[in-house]
Amino acid sequence: MGEQAAEWTWRFDGPPAAIWPITADTARFNEAAALPKHTITEIPQPDGSVHYFGHFKVGPFHIRWREKPVNWVSEQWFEHCRFFETGPLKSLCAYSPSSPTVAARSGIIVSPSSRRI
């Protein structure tokens, strides 16, 4: 079976700045999705950058991932991606794109990609 991908999009009435306090709170989304509490480990690199790794346990399964630093422009857009080392997903990214042409609409796009089984 090959790699599979999907995408879910939620649209909201209102400009990005109006929904920013809700959509940018990724910890709140994790909790709403009933994901277990997770741990993030930060590993400083010699060049000054930091690598982020996360993990949690669900039943007998240990899920581990590399986390791309969250990227955002306050009240406009954000991007949050995880690249899994274990578990059924290969990656999971959530982002809220800015759309200056549709100032009264905002949204969140979630794109999971599953690994080969």
KEROLUM-481960 format. One line per field, with one value per residue: residue number from 1; x, y, z of N, C-alpha, C, O in turn. Coordinates in steps of 0.05 Angstrom, whole numbers, plus 5000, padded with zeros to 4 digits. Atoms other than C-alpha are relative to their C-alpha. Layout:
num <- NUM ...
npx <- X ...
npy <- Y ...
npz <- Z ...
capx <- X ...
capy <- Y ...
capz <- Z ...
cpx <- X ...
cpy <- Y ...
cpz <- Z ...
opx <- X ...
opy <- Y ...
opz <- Z ...
! end
This chain:
num <- 1 2 3 4 5 6 7 8 9 10 11 12 13 14 15 16 17 18 19 20 21 22 23 24 25 26 27 28 29 30 31 32 33 34 35 36 37 38 39 40 41 42 43 44 45 46 47 48 49 50 51 52 53 54 55 56 57 58 59 60 61 62 63 64 65 66 67 68 69 70 71 72 73 74 75 76 77 78 79 80 81 82 83 84 85 86 87 88 89 90 91 92 93 94 95 96 97 98 99 100 101 102 103 104 105 106 107 108 109 110 111 112 113 114 115 116 117
npx <- 5017 4983 5005 5026 5001 5027 4999 5025 4999 5022 5001 5014 5007 4983 4972 4981 4995 5023 5001 4973 4997 5011 4986 4971 4995 4997 5004 5030 5009 4992 5018 5026 4998 4996 4973 4988 4979 4975 4976 4982 4972 4985 4971 4984 4979 4976 5003 5019 5027 5010 5016 5022 5010 5022 5009 5021 5007 5028 5001 4973 4985 4984 5000 4978 4998 4983 5018 4990 5008 5025 4995 5024 5001 5022 5026 5002 4998 4981 4994 4990 4997 4987 4991 5001 4981 5016 5029 5013 4997 4974 4998 5025 4996 5023 4993 5021 4989 5011 5013 5007 5022 5025 4994 5021 5000 4975 5003 4979 4998 4984 4991 4984 4990 4995 4977 5006 5006
npy <- 4976 4977 4977 4987 4973 4988 4972 4990 4971 4987 4971 4985 4973 4981 4998 5016 4988 5005 5028 5008 5011 5028 5018 5002 5015 5028 5017 5002 5018 5027 5008 5004 5024 5022 5011 5001 4981 5008 4987 4990 4997 4980 5006 4979 5008 4983 4976 4983 5009 5020 5022 5007 5027 5005 5028 5007 5028 5006 5029 5012 4987 4976 4984 4981 4984 4976 4978 4976 4977 4987 4975 4984 4971 4995 4991 5004 5028 5017 5026 5018 5027 5022 5022 5023 5022 5025 4997 5002 4976 4992 4972 4986 4971 4983 4973 4981 4982 4972 4995 4972 4995 5007 4990 5007 5029 5011 5029 5017 5023 5021 5019 5023 5018 5025 5014 5026 5022
npz <- 5000 5002 4983 5004 4989 4999 4991 4990 4999 4985 5006 4980 5007 4985 5009 4983 4974 4982 4990 4992 4973 5000 5019 4995 4975 5009 4977 4997 5020 4991 4979 5012 5016 4981 5001 4973 4993 5013 4991 5021 4992 5016 5001 5013 5019 4999 5016 4987 5005 4981 5011 4982 5002 4982 4997 4982 5001 5003 4995 5001 5021 4995 5024 4999 5023 5002 5003 5013 4984 5008 5015 5001 4998 4982 5010 5029 5008 4986 5011 4979 5013 4986 5018 4981 5002 4994 5002 5026 5017 5009 4993 4994 5001 4998 5006 5003 5020 5002 5025 5001 5019 4987 4973 4981 4996 4990 4999 4990 5017 4987 5020 4991 5020 4986 5010 5013 4982
capx <- 5000 5029 5032 4965 4950 4887 4869 4815 4797 4755 4732 4709 4673 4719 4789 4850 4862 4792 4800 4875 4867 4829 4864 4935 4927 4954 4955 4880 4870 4910 4866 4802 4825 4833 4907 4946 4993 5060 5131 5176 5251 5294 5365 5409 5456 5527 5503 5452 5391 5348 5320 5253 5229 5163 5133 5072 5044 4976 4961 5021 5044 5101 5093 5155 5166 5211 5177 5190 5192 5124 5125 5076 5060 5016 4943 4956 4979 5014 5046 5058 5087 5107 5147 5135 5188 5137 5063 5014 5028 5088 5073 5019 5017 4967 4968 4925 4940 4931 4884 4886 4836 4784 4793 4727 4744 4797 4812 4854 4880 4904 4944 4963 5004 5005 5065 5068 5039
capy <- 5000 5068 5134 5169 5242 5282 5353 5383 5456 5497 5567 5621 5687 5744 5768 5730 5780 5767 5691 5691 5679 5614 5587 5600 5562 5495 5467 5480 5443 5383 5381 5388 5331 5288 5278 5255 5302 5303 5322 5366 5362 5420 5404 5465 5459 5487 5537 5567 5533 5485 5417 5398 5327 5305 5241 5212 5144 5117 5049 5005 5053 5103 5159 5201 5259 5316 5382 5439 5505 5538 5595 5653 5726 5748 5757 5736 5664 5605 5539 5480 5414 5348 5293 5226 5173 5122 5111 5112 5183 5205 5279 5326 5400 5452 5521 5582 5618 5693 5714 5789 5783 5754 5797 5775 5700 5660 5586 5529 5473 5407 5360 5291 5243 5169 5124 5060 5000
capz <- 5000 4981 5017 5026 5038 5055 5070 5113 5109 5158 5138 5185 5176 5197 5182 5208 5264 5292 5297 5313 5388 5373 5311 5333 5399 5374 5445 5449 5383 5409 5470 5429 5385 5448 5435 5496 5532 5497 5514 5471 5477 5453 5430 5418 5359 5353 5300 5348 5319 5359 5340 5370 5383 5412 5438 5472 5487 5465 5495 5477 5422 5430 5379 5364 5317 5295 5301 5253 5292 5290 5240 5242 5232 5289 5272 5199 5189 5221 5201 5248 5221 5252 5217 5251 5264 5290 5284 5226 5202 5162 5173 5199 5182 5202 5173 5169 5104 5096 5042 5030 4973 5019 5081 5112 5111 5147 5152 5177 5133 5163 5119 5145 5104 5123 5116 5075 5110
cpx <- 5018 4992 4973 5001 4971 5003 4972 5002 4975 5001 4983 4994 5017 5028 5018 5005 4978 5000 5028 5002 4991 5017 5029 5007 5001 4997 4970 4989 5008 4981 4972 4999 5004 5027 5012 5021 5026 5023 5017 5027 5014 5029 5014 5022 5023 4996 4979 4971 4992 4983 4979 4990 4978 4993 4976 4994 4969 4998 5029 5019 5015 5002 5022 5001 5021 4982 5014 4992 4975 5007 4974 5006 4975 4976 4997 5000 5019 5004 5013 5001 5016 5007 5005 5022 4987 4971 4990 5004 5030 5004 4972 5006 4973 5009 4975 5010 4986 4988 4991 4977 4973 5002 4979 4999 5028 4996 5024 5000 5018 5006 5016 5009 5007 5024 4991 4996 5003
cpy <- 5025 5022 5013 5028 5010 5029 5007 5030 5010 5030 5014 5028 5018 4999 4984 5012 4994 4971 4991 4988 4970 4982 4996 4984 4970 4981 4995 4980 4971 4990 4994 4975 4975 4986 4999 5022 4990 5016 5009 5004 5018 4993 5022 4989 5019 5026 5019 4993 4979 4979 4992 4972 4996 4971 4999 4970 4997 4970 4989 5014 5025 5016 5021 5016 5022 5023 5024 5024 5013 5026 5016 5029 5005 5012 4998 4971 4985 4974 4983 4972 4981 4978 4976 4979 4974 5007 5000 5024 5004 5030 5011 5030 5014 5028 5016 5021 5027 5003 5029 5006 4994 5008 4992 4970 4991 4970 4986 4976 4980 4979 4977 4983 4974 4986 4974 4979 4974
cpz <- 5000 5020 4993 5013 4999 5008 5009 5002 5016 4993 5021 4989 5018 4991 5018 5027 5020 5011 5009 5028 5002 4982 5005 5025 4994 5024 5005 4979 5007 5021 4989 4984 5017 4997 5028 5004 4988 5013 4976 5012 4981 5001 4986 4982 5001 4984 5011 4995 5021 4985 5021 4994 5020 5002 5019 4997 4999 5003 4999 4980 5009 4974 5004 4974 5003 4994 4986 5018 4989 4987 4998 4997 5016 4987 4969 4992 5018 4985 5022 4988 5018 4980 5018 4993 5005 4997 4972 4981 4993 5008 5006 5001 5003 4993 4994 4980 5001 4973 4998 4981 5012 5030 5021 5006 5009 5000 5012 4981 5015 4979 5011 4976 5015 4987 4987 5021 4985
opx <- 5037 4973 4965 5015 4955 5025 4952 5023 4953 5022 4963 5009 5019 5038 5011 5006 4983 4992 5030 5015 5000 5025 5040 5031 4981 4988 4962 4971 4992 4973 4960 4978 5008 5030 5006 5032 5031 5019 5020 5031 5013 5040 5013 5035 5019 5008 4974 4953 5009 4967 4985 4986 4979 5001 4973 5004 4955 5007 5046 5042 5003 5014 5022 4994 5029 4965 5036 4970 4973 5024 4953 5028 4953 4978 4979 4981 5035 4988 5031 4981 5034 4991 5024 5027 4996 4963 5005 5001 5048 5026 4952 5022 4953 5030 4954 5023 4962 5000 4968 4964 4953 5003 4985 4981 5048 4974 5045 4979 5040 4987 5040 4995 5022 5031 4968 5011 4999
opy <- 5026 5020 5014 5032 5000 5038 5002 5041 5001 5042 5003 5039 5014 4979 4978 4997 4992 4967 4968 4967 4955 4960 4975 4979 4956 4958 4973 4964 4953 4966 4974 4962 4953 4962 5016 5033 4966 5036 4995 5016 5015 4991 5024 4969 5042 5047 5040 5003 4971 4986 4991 4964 5006 4955 5016 4957 5011 4955 4999 5007 5042 5006 5036 5006 5029 5021 5032 5025 5017 5041 5004 5039 4999 5031 5010 4962 4997 4966 4992 4960 4989 4972 4976 4973 4953 5030 4997 5021 4999 5038 4998 5038 5006 5038 5006 5040 5030 4994 5035 5027 5003 4990 4993 4961 5002 4959 4998 4965 4987 4969 4980 4983 4974 4991 4965 4977 4952
opz <- 5015 5035 4969 5033 4983 5016 4996 5011 5010 4993 5031 4974 5042 4981 5041 5047 5044 5034 5018 5031 5019 4990 4998 5030 4998 5021 5012 4986 5003 5020 4997 4981 5007 5003 5045 4985 4988 5026 4957 5033 4957 5023 4961 4989 5009 4991 4999 5008 5037 4968 5045 4971 5042 4985 5037 4979 5013 4985 5013 4977 5022 4954 5024 4953 5025 4976 4995 5027 4965 4998 4993 5002 5007 4972 4958 4979 5032 4968 5035 4982 5033 4963 5034 4970 4995 4996 4953 4957 5009 5017 4999 5018 4991 5003 4986 4988 5007 4953 5004 4984 5001 5047 5045 5020 5001 4997 5017 4975 5024 4966 5015 4956 5034 4964 4991 5041 4996
! end
